[in-house]
Amino acid sequence: MKTVLTIFAVLGLSGLAGCNGSAGEKELLTVDFQKDRTLRYKFVSSRDIEVDWGPMKGDSKGGRNKVEKSSETMETVVAYRPIEIEPYGLTTVKATCESVKIKRSARKGRRTTKKDAAESFAGKTFTFTVGPAGRIEDYSQLDKLIREIGKKAFRPNSNRGRIKEPDMISDFIATQWFLWDSVSSLKKAVEGVRVGQTWESKLSVPTPMVLQKAREVIYTLNEIRQSEKGRLAVIHSSYSLAKSVPRNWPMPYPDGRFQMSGMFGFLGSYKVLDLQGQGEELFNIDTGRIEQYNQQYQMQLKASFPMGLGVNPQITIKQNLTMQLLEN
């Protein structure tokens, strides 16, 4: 796969050398697969949630704020095996979700035991086609699987209409839909990228409530680091709240009205006040694969209480997303 892109890159860089000096200043960041070589990654998505209800009326210590804390974590292992490598650099990859483990805590340290719909991703497979620049060309099987699992989040035969249980499907989307985003979002991948160069993209924002939001991302190639496994592109990222969400991003739940159970279904009219964060990724230039990434951000929201009671709780979500290449 890398050979084809390299040919185009050499032609492109030779034309730039006269204007920009030495073409060796730029590095190609291309996604590469080896025949019969399976890559296994562990993804972890975790968040700490605080709901500040404001001053408590009648509190003997001067109206302290009532704050409820909870957390949830999803750990997923996915294996990627190339099943067809085309001469022009397109590779068909079979992804197998080997395991999904979810832990969710409630206020006062209690843990819930109800199965999360996202755990149904375990054992599922899907294929997709990816180009050498990391752009996924065919999401159709992943889309279908997401919608299939989304149906499992709803209670069967509810007399009160369609009720959705809390789930971490959006976290699965955040890890699988945006694979190689740092590389695929380069506008002119064949020209390479130099240390200090920046470029923009958008990433999803998984949340405990039904709320489709996006992060504006600014990537920066911070340095090229030598390692025993090859040269590592150290890519830093910073995040802020995006004004819009791309229309082609997946929505796992069936069309129509429904109610979410639990506190985040009881509250409503969520308004995101702020989102800030940063991350770092290590991309192996020589092997053409991501070694690891870490994304962290904090989001502030305001919600409304039903029945117009004038209570507007403030919600703080501290999110962490990591990926780590596992040794075979």
SVG drawing of the C-alpha trace seen along z (x, -y; Angstrom):
<svg xmlns="http://www.w3.org/2000/svg" viewBox="-49 -30 66 45">
<polyline fill="none" stroke="black" stroke-width="0.4" points="0.0,0.0 2.7,-2.4 4.7,-1.9 1.9,-3.5 1.5,-6.6 5.3,-7.0 5.5,-7.1 3.0,-10.0 4.7,-11.7 8.1,-11.6 6.6,-13.3 4.8,-15.9 7.8,-16.6 10.1,-17.0 7.9,-19.8 8.0,-21.5 11.7,-21.3 12.4,-24.4 10.1,-26.6 10.4,-25.1 14.0,-24.0 14.9,-20.4 12.2,-17.9 13.6,-15.8 12.0,-18.2 8.7,-16.5 7.6,-13.0 4.9,-10.7 2.3,-9.5 0.7,-6.5 -1.3,-3.6 0.2,-0.2 -0.8,3.4 1.2,6.6 -0.3,9.7 -1.5,12.2 -0.5,9.8 -3.2,9.1 -3.0,5.9 -4.8,5.9 -5.6,2.8 -7.0,2.1 -9.4,-1.0 -10.4,-2.5 -13.1,-5.2 -13.7,-6.5 -15.5,-9.5 -16.1,-11.0 -19.4,-12.9 -20.4,-15.5 -23.9,-17.0 -24.1,-20.2 -27.7,-20.8 -26.9,-24.2 -27.4,-25.3 -29.5,-22.9 -32.4,-24.7 -32.6,-24.3 -29.0,-23.1 -27.7,-23.8 -24.2,-24.8 -25.2,-27.7 -26.6,-26.2 -23.9,-23.9 -24.2,-22.7 -25.5,-19.2 -23.1,-17.4 -23.7,-13.9 -20.8,-11.9 -20.7,-8.9 -18.4,-7.3 -18.4,-4.8 -15.6,-2.9 -15.6,-0.8 -12.6,1.4 -12.6,2.9 -10.1,5.1 -10.4,5.1 -8.3,7.2 -7.7,5.9 -6.7,8.4 -6.2,7.4 -8.1,9.8 -7.4,8.1 -4.7,5.6 -5.4,4.0 -2.5,2.9 -3.6,-0.8 -3.3,-0.9 -6.8,-0.1 -7.0,2.5 -10.1,4.4 -9.8,5.1 -11.8,7.4 -12.3,6.1 -13.2,8.5 -14.4,7.1 -12.8,9.7 -14.0,8.3 -16.0,5.5 -16.0,4.8 -18.1,2.0 -18.1,0.7 -20.5,-1.9 -20.7,-3.4 -23.6,-5.3 -23.9,-7.9 -22.7,-6.9 -20.4,-4.3 -23.1,-1.9 -22.5,0.1 -25.2,1.0 -25.5,4.6 -27.7,4.2 -26.0,5.2 -25.0,2.4 -26.1,2.7 -22.6,1.9 -21.4,5.1 -23.2,6.8 -20.3,5.6 -18.2,8.5 -17.8,11.2 -19.1,9.1 -17.1,8.6 -17.3,6.0 -15.2,5.2 -14.2,1.9 -12.0,0.5 -9.2,-1.9 -6.8,-3.9 -3.1,-4.5 -3.8,-7.9 -5.9,-6.3 -9.3,-7.4 -12.0,-4.7 -13.8,-4.5 -16.6,-2.1 -18.4,-2.3 -21.5,-0.3 -20.9,2.8 -19.9,0.7 -23.0,-1.5 -25.2,1.6 -23.7,3.1 -24.0,-0.2 -27.7,-0.4 -28.2,3.3 -26.7,2.8 -28.6,-0.5 -31.9,1.4 -30.7,3.5 -30.5,0.4 -34.3,0.2 -36.6,2.0 -38.8,4.6 -42.5,4.1 -42.7,1.1 -46.2,-0.2 -44.8,-3.7 -43.5,-4.0 -40.0,-3.5 -37.5,-3.7 -33.8,-3.6 -31.4,-2.4 -28.0,-4.1 -25.4,-2.7 -21.8,-3.4 -22.5,-2.9 -21.2,-6.4 -17.9,-5.5 -17.6,-2.5 -18.3,-4.9 -15.7,-7.4 -13.0,-4.6 -13.9,-2.8 -15.4,-5.4 -12.4,-7.8 -9.5,-5.4 -6.4,-7.1 -8.2,-10.5 -4.9,-12.3 -3.5,-10.9 -6.6,-10.9 -7.5,-14.5 -4.3,-15.8 -5.5,-17.8 -2.5,-16.9 -1.2,-13.6 1.1,-12.9 3.1,-16.1 4.0,-14.9 4.1,-16.9 6.9,-18.7 7.6,-19.2 5.6,-22.1 2.9,-21.8 -0.8,-22.0 -4.0,-20.8 -7.7,-20.6 -10.4,-17.9 -13.4,-17.0 -13.9,-14.2 -17.0,-12.9 -17.9,-13.6 -19.3,-10.5 -21.6,-11.4 -23.8,-9.6 -26.9,-11.4 -28.3,-11.4 -26.4,-14.4 -24.6,-14.5 -21.7,-16.9 -18.3,-17.3 -14.8,-18.5 -12.8,-20.8 -9.3,-19.4 -6.0,-21.0 -3.3,-18.5 0.4,-19.4 3.4,-17.3 5.4,-18.0 8.5,-15.9 10.0,-12.8 11.2,-10.5 13.5,-7.5 12.5,-4.2 13.5,-0.5 10.5,0.2 11.0,-2.7 10.6,-6.5 7.6,-7.8 5.7,-10.9 4.6,-12.6 1.3,-14.3 -0.3,-16.6 -3.9,-17.6 -6.0,-20.3 -9.8,-20.3 -12.6,-22.9 -16.4,-22.8 -17.4,-22.5 -20.4,-24.5 -21.8,-21.7 -21.7,-17.9 -21.1,-16.3 -24.3,-14.8 -22.7,-11.5 -21.8,-10.6 -23.7,-7.6 -26.8,-7.7 -27.3,-4.3 -30.9,-4.7 -34.0,-4.1 -35.9,-7.1 -38.8,-8.4 -39.4,-9.7 -38.1,-7.9 -37.4,-8.5 -34.1,-7.7 -34.2,-6.1 -32.3,-7.4 -31.2,-10.9 -30.0,-11.9 -33.3,-11.1 -35.1,-12.9 -33.2,-16.1 -33.4,-17.9 -32.5,-20.9 -28.8,-20.2 -26.6,-23.2 -22.9,-22.7 -21.1,-25.7 -17.5,-24.8 -15.2,-22.0 -11.4,-22.1 -8.8,-19.4 -5.7,-18.0 -4.1,-14.7 -1.0,-13.0 -0.6,-10.2 2.5,-8.1 2.4,-7.1 5.1,-4.8 6.3,-6.2 8.3,-3.1 5.6,-0.5 2.7,-2.7 0.6,-2.2 -0.5,-3.9 1.3,-2.8 -0.9,-4.6 -3.0,-7.7 -4.4,-9.5 -7.2,-12.1 -8.5,-14.1 -11.0,-16.8 -13.4,-18.5 -16.9,-19.5 -19.3,-21.8 -23.0,-21.6 -26.2,-23.2 -29.4,-21.2 -33.0,-22.0 -35.3,-20.4 -38.7,-19.3 -42.0,-21.0 -40.4,-24.4 -39.1,-24.3 -36.3,-26.8 -33.5,-24.3 -30.6,-24.3 -28.0,-21.8 -24.5,-22.2 -22.8,-19.1 -19.0,-18.5 -17.7,-15.6 -14.1,-14.6 -13.4,-12.3 -10.4,-10.2 -9.9,-8.1 -6.9,-5.8 -5.7,-3.3 -2.7,-1.0 -1.3,1.5 -1.0,4.9 1.9,7.3 0.9,10.4"/>
</svg>
